[in-house]
């Protein structure tokens, strides 16, 4: 396991454009990056690994506002999630469509989504 001083700062990174032949993260990379985003789960959807997290908010309006902020973050980075907005919660799923799996970009965006939630006052996350 990496010492904290050796751990990557995902918030300082930016997404790189992916091509269809871009490599997916390796099992070793997943093991190193997952502790940096501990509230995210790695889920399989139709054979495609995704990073998924549900953010709980007090109202539907708050969920809409958070969804919009995640969308703006995605546009700024050029990497886009699946967003499910419901009353009092937003489910965010990150994966790289072109490679049908996880890329380092997905971990970067998960970390940035966590920071956005903290900065937006999203207090409860599941």
WOGITA-V548724 format. One record per pair of residues at least 12 apart in sequence whose C-alpha atoms are under 10 Angstrom apart, sorted by the first residue. I is the first residue (numbers start at 1). J is the second residue. Records with the same first field share a line. If there is no record, write none. Layout:
# WOGITA-V548724
I = J ; J
This chain:
# WOGITA-V548724
1 = 31 ; 32 ; 35
2 = 32
7 = 32 ; 33 ; 35 ; 36
8 = 32 ; 33 ; 36 ; 108
9 = 33 ; 36 ; 108 ; 111
10 = 33 ; 36 ; 37 ; 104 ; 105 ; 107 ; 108 ; 109 ; 110 ; 111 ; 112
11 = 107 ; 108 ; 109 ; 110 ; 111 ; 112 ; 113 ; 114 ; 115
12 = 108 ; 111 ; 112
13 = 104 ; 105 ; 108 ; 109 ; 112
14 = 76 ; 77 ; 78 ; 79 ; 104 ; 105 ; 108 ; 109 ; 112
15 = 74 ; 76 ; 77 ; 78 ; 79 ; 103 ; 104 ; 105 ; 106 ; 107 ; 108 ; 109
16 = 77 ; 78 ; 79 ; 103 ; 104 ; 105
17 = 77 ; 78 ; 79 ; 105
18 = 79 ; 96 ; 97 ; 98 ; 99 ; 103 ; 105
19 = 96 ; 97 ; 98 ; 99
20 = 96 ; 97 ; 98 ; 99 ; 100
21 = 98 ; 99
22 = 96 ; 98 ; 99 ; 103
23 = 99 ; 101 ; 102 ; 103 ; 104
24 = 96 ; 99 ; 100 ; 101 ; 102 ; 103 ; 104
25 = 101 ; 102 ; 103 ; 104 ; 105 ; 106 ; 107
26 = 102 ; 103 ; 104
29 = 103 ; 104
30 = 42 ; 102 ; 103 ; 104 ; 107
33 = 104 ; 107 ; 108
34 = 51 ; 107
36 = 107 ; 108 ; 110 ; 111
37 = 51 ; 107 ; 108 ; 109 ; 110 ; 111 ; 112 ; 113 ; 114
38 = 110 ; 111
39 = 51 ; 52 ; 53 ; 54 ; 110 ; 111 ; 114 ; 125 ; 126
40 = 52 ; 53 ; 54 ; 92 ; 93 ; 94 ; 107 ; 110 ; 111 ; 114 ; 126
41 = 53 ; 54 ; 93
42 = 93 ; 94 ; 95 ; 102
43 = 93
44 = 101
45 = 101
46 = 100
47 = 100 ; 101
48 = 95 ; 96 ; 97 ; 99 ; 100 ; 101 ; 102
49 = 93 ; 94 ; 95 ; 96 ; 100 ; 101 ; 102 ; 103
50 = 81 ; 82 ; 92 ; 93 ; 94 ; 95 ; 96 ; 97 ; 100 ; 101 ; 102 ; 103 ; 106
51 = 81 ; 92 ; 93 ; 94 ; 95 ; 101 ; 102 ; 106 ; 107 ; 109 ; 110
52 = 81 ; 82 ; 83 ; 91 ; 92 ; 93 ; 94 ; 95 ; 110
53 = 90 ; 91 ; 92 ; 93 ; 94 ; 110 ; 113 ; 114 ; 125 ; 126
54 = 83 ; 84 ; 85 ; 89 ; 90 ; 91 ; 92 ; 93 ; 124 ; 125 ; 126
55 = 85 ; 88 ; 89 ; 90 ; 91 ; 92 ; 114 ; 117 ; 122 ; 123 ; 124 ; 125 ; 126
56 = 86 ; 87 ; 88 ; 89 ; 90 ; 91 ; 122 ; 123 ; 124 ; 125 ; 126
57 = 86 ; 87 ; 88 ; 89 ; 90 ; 117 ; 121 ; 122 ; 123 ; 124 ; 125
58 = 87 ; 88 ; 89 ; 122 ; 123 ; 124
59 = 86 ; 87 ; 88 ; 89
60 = 85 ; 86 ; 87 ; 88 ; 89 ; 90
61 = 86 ; 87 ; 88
62 = 87 ; 88 ; 89 ; 90 ; 120 ; 121 ; 122
63 = 84 ; 85 ; 86 ; 87 ; 88 ; 89 ; 90 ; 91 ; 122
64 = 84 ; 85 ; 86 ; 87 ; 88 ; 89 ; 90
65 = 85 ; 120
66 = 85 ; 89 ; 90 ; 113 ; 116 ; 117 ; 120 ; 121 ; 122
67 = 83 ; 84 ; 85 ; 86 ; 89 ; 90 ; 91 ; 92
68 = 83
69 = 113 ; 116 ; 117 ; 120
70 = 83 ; 90 ; 92 ; 109 ; 112 ; 113 ; 114 ; 116 ; 117
71 = 83
73 = 109 ; 112 ; 113 ; 116
74 = 109 ; 112 ; 113
77 = 105 ; 108 ; 109
78 = 105
79 = 94 ; 95 ; 96 ; 97 ; 105 ; 106 ; 109
80 = 93 ; 94 ; 95 ; 96 ; 97 ; 106 ; 109
81 = 93 ; 94 ; 95 ; 96 ; 97 ; 106 ; 109 ; 110
82 = 94 ; 95
89 = 124 ; 125 ; 126
90 = 125
91 = 126
92 = 110 ; 113
93 = 106 ; 109 ; 110
94 = 106 ; 107 ; 108 ; 109 ; 110
95 = 107 ; 109 ; 110
